[in-house]
Amino acid sequence: MKIRGRILRGFIAAFFVLAAAVCIAQAQAPAQTQTPAPAGPWKVYFESENQRYYYDSTSIERPGKRIVRVWERIVKKGKGDEEFDKVKSLIELDCSSSKYRIIATKEYDVATKTEKPEVRSDGEPWSYYNQESILGVLYDNVCFEKSPSGKVERVRSK
């Protein structure tokens, strides 16, 4: 019985030391920088429980027949209205065939609280996406234009 008591006291002591170490580590951990919700051209196009997806309405380009290029921003949701940058991507969508490719990405470095250098992916192959996916929602937002009469139309070559 005396041995069991010593072992039990040893486990309890180890538990308290571990709990104290975790508390100290959390207190010393750097806080993640909060970025304000995008203002102006960034528009929400999809939201999940943990993330929010934006596209930059002023960045939309139409470099070719039925091709749309747009910057996308993905943020991690925090408490309340808090948001933390994760990544920005320049995406090309082929509006006629449900294909996309990523042209460039900018990841957010939590440690330095800055954007990492842009990574360009020239000549990437096209990949298919499902119209029911998040990219399908982006397609719905950028592959259609309003005509002067206010009617929504598919993107045509310009």
C-alpha positions as CSV (number, residue, x, y, z in Angstrom):
1,M,0.0,0.0,0.0
2,K,2.9,2.4,0.8
3,I,4.3,1.8,-2.7
4,R,1.0,2.6,-4.4
5,G,0.7,5.8,-2.4
6,R,4.1,6.9,-3.5
7,I,3.4,6.1,-7.1
8,L,0.1,8.0,-6.9
9,R,1.7,11.0,-5.3
10,G,4.4,10.9,-8.1
11,F,1.7,10.9,-10.8
12,I,-0.1,13.8,-9.1
13,A,3.1,15.8,-8.9
14,A,4.0,15.1,-12.5
15,F,0.5,16.2,-13.5
16,F,0.9,19.5,-11.7
17,V,4.3,20.1,-13.3
18,L,2.9,19.3,-16.7
19,A,-0.2,21.6,-16.2
20,A,2.1,24.4,-15.0
21,A,4.3,24.0,-18.1
22,V,1.3,24.2,-20.4
23,C,0.1,27.3,-18.7
24,I,3.5,29.0,-19.0
25,A,3.8,28.0,-22.7
26,Q,0.4,29.5,-23.5
27,A,1.2,32.7,-21.7
28,Q,4.5,33.1,-23.7
29,A,3.1,32.1,-27.1
30,P,2.9,35.1,-29.5
31,A,-0.6,36.2,-30.3
32,Q,-1.7,35.9,-33.9
33,T,-2.1,39.2,-35.6
34,Q,-5.6,40.3,-36.2
35,T,-6.4,41.8,-39.5
36,P,-9.5,43.9,-40.1
37,A,-12.1,42.6,-42.3
38,P,-11.4,43.6,-45.9
39,A,-12.9,46.9,-46.9
40,G,-13.6,48.2,-50.4
41,P,-13.1,45.7,-53.2
42,W,-12.9,42.5,-51.2
43,K,-16.3,40.7,-51.4
44,V,-17.3,37.6,-49.4
45,Y,-18.3,34.8,-51.7
46,F,-18.3,31.8,-49.3
47,E,-18.1,31.2,-45.6
48,S,-17.6,28.0,-43.6
49,E,-17.5,27.4,-39.9
50,N,-13.8,28.2,-39.7
51,Q,-12.9,30.2,-42.8
52,R,-14.2,33.0,-45.0
53,Y,-13.5,33.4,-48.7
54,Y,-13.2,36.7,-50.5
55,Y,-12.5,37.8,-54.0
56,D,-11.1,41.2,-55.1
57,S,-13.8,42.7,-57.3
58,T,-11.3,45.3,-58.7
59,S,-8.7,42.6,-59.7
60,I,-11.0,40.9,-62.2
61,E,-9.3,40.6,-65.6
62,R,-10.4,38.9,-68.8
63,P,-7.2,38.0,-70.6
64,G,-8.8,35.7,-73.1
65,K,-11.9,34.2,-74.5
66,R,-14.1,33.1,-71.5
67,I,-11.1,33.3,-69.2
68,V,-11.4,35.3,-65.9
69,R,-8.4,36.1,-63.6
70,V,-9.2,37.2,-60.0
71,W,-7.4,37.5,-56.6
72,E,-8.9,35.3,-53.9
73,R,-8.3,35.8,-50.2
74,I,-8.9,33.1,-47.5
75,V,-9.0,34.0,-43.8
76,K,-9.3,32.0,-40.7
77,K,-12.2,33.2,-38.5
78,G,-11.6,34.1,-34.9
79,K,-13.8,35.3,-32.1
80,G,-16.5,37.8,-33.1
81,D,-15.4,39.7,-36.2
82,E,-11.7,38.7,-35.9
83,E,-10.0,37.4,-39.0
84,F,-6.5,36.1,-39.6
85,D,-5.0,36.0,-43.1
86,K,-4.1,32.6,-44.4
87,V,-3.4,32.9,-48.1
88,K,-4.1,35.0,-51.2
89,S,-4.2,33.4,-54.6
90,L,-4.4,34.7,-58.2
91,I,-6.8,32.2,-59.9
92,E,-7.7,31.8,-63.5
93,L,-11.1,30.3,-64.3
94,D,-12.1,29.0,-67.7
95,C,-15.7,29.9,-67.5
96,S,-16.7,27.7,-70.4
97,S,-15.4,24.4,-69.1
98,S,-15.2,24.3,-65.3
99,K,-11.4,24.5,-65.2
100,Y,-9.1,26.5,-63.1
101,R,-5.4,27.1,-62.3
102,I,-3.5,29.0,-59.7
103,I,-1.2,31.7,-61.2
104,A,0.3,33.0,-58.0
105,T,0.0,32.6,-54.2
106,K,0.9,34.8,-51.2
107,E,0.9,33.0,-47.8
108,Y,0.7,34.8,-44.5
109,D,3.6,34.0,-42.1
110,V,2.2,34.1,-38.6
111,A,5.7,34.1,-37.0
112,T,6.8,37.3,-38.8
113,K,3.3,38.7,-39.2
114,T,3.9,39.5,-42.8
115,E,3.1,38.0,-46.2
116,K,5.6,35.6,-47.6
117,P,7.0,36.4,-51.1
118,E,4.7,35.8,-53.9
119,V,5.1,32.4,-55.6
120,R,4.2,32.4,-59.3
121,S,3.2,29.3,-61.2
122,D,3.5,30.1,-64.9
123,G,2.4,27.4,-67.3
124,E,0.5,25.4,-64.7
125,P,-1.9,22.8,-66.2
126,W,-5.6,23.4,-65.9
127,S,-7.6,21.3,-63.4
128,Y,-11.3,20.6,-63.3
129,Y,-13.5,21.7,-60.4
130,N,-17.0,20.7,-59.4
131,Q,-19.7,23.4,-59.8
132,E,-20.9,22.5,-56.3
133,S,-17.5,23.3,-54.8
134,I,-16.1,26.5,-53.4
135,L,-14.6,27.3,-56.8
136,G,-18.1,26.8,-58.3
137,V,-19.3,29.6,-56.0
138,L,-16.4,31.8,-57.1
139,Y,-17.4,31.0,-60.7
140,D,-21.0,32.2,-60.0
141,N,-19.6,35.5,-58.8
142,V,-17.0,36.3,-61.4
143,C,-18.0,34.5,-64.7
144,F,-21.1,36.6,-65.2
145,E,-21.5,40.3,-65.9
146,K,-24.4,42.7,-65.7
147,S,-25.2,44.2,-69.1
148,P,-26.1,47.9,-69.4
149,S,-29.7,46.9,-69.2
150,G,-29.1,45.2,-65.8
151,K,-29.4,41.6,-67.2
152,V,-26.9,39.1,-66.0
153,E,-24.9,37.5,-68.8
154,R,-22.1,34.9,-69.1
155,V,-18.7,36.4,-69.7
156,R,-17.9,36.7,-73.4
157,S,-14.6,37.5,-75.0
158,K,-13.7,41.1,-75.2
